[in-house]
Amino acid sequence: MKLYSYWRSSAAYRVRIALNLKQLSFETIPVHLIKDGGQQHSAEYQQLNPNQLVPTYVDGELSLNQSLAIIEYLDEMYPEPALLPEDPAAKAQVRSLALDIACDIHPLNNLRVLQYLTGPLRLNDEQKTEWIHHWLHTGFSALEQRLQKTAGEFCYGDGITLADLCLVPQMYNALRFRLDTLQYPTISRIYHHCQQLAAFALAAPEQQSDAQV
């Protein structure tokens, strides 16, 4: 198993957590998203992933992009511990929480969006931060309300699910961008609880071989 990854990529972070939870051995192949103009744009990497994003998961002849597709594949191939409930309604709720984060919150503070804001659109650092905080608050406000109805120890009840694998990297980003998270007590509680678990701690950006701290 190979995971093409960047240490601070939220999407790659999700997959690392899943691999750790499943106790699967994998080789990390760093793809630096800034160095050399962004190594994800190299001709070699484009052959592997035309979207020019990380992560890319490779296992033999299989190559997958999109973190949630990778995680669901891993969950079906290696069922323990399960990351989605068996009950269809519960499974749909977990997927909905995960997609709230991965599709609605994360893309608006992704690197290529921020590079476009400060490049062609010429926003300064203060304006870029205002953009980031606006969309994080918009997403977190709704997510906090939903989690107050579904959360136990984790996002959905008392077991780790796909939703937690999405929440932790997004909260990491929010803290990196100095977002005031005091108004999101449920999100914060789940984040700090997950951080105490080895699978999450070992997946943290600072623990990666390509980390720049």
Secondary structure by P-SEA (a helix, b strand, c coil): cccccccccaaaaaaaaaaaaabbbbbbbbbbccccccccccaaaaaaccccccbbbbccccccccaaaaaaaaaaaccccccccccaaaaaaaaaaaaaccccccccccaaaaaaaaccccccaaaaaaaaaaaaaaaaaaaaaaaaaccccccccccccaaaaaaaaaaaaaaaacccccccaaaaaaaaaaaacaaaaaacccccccccc
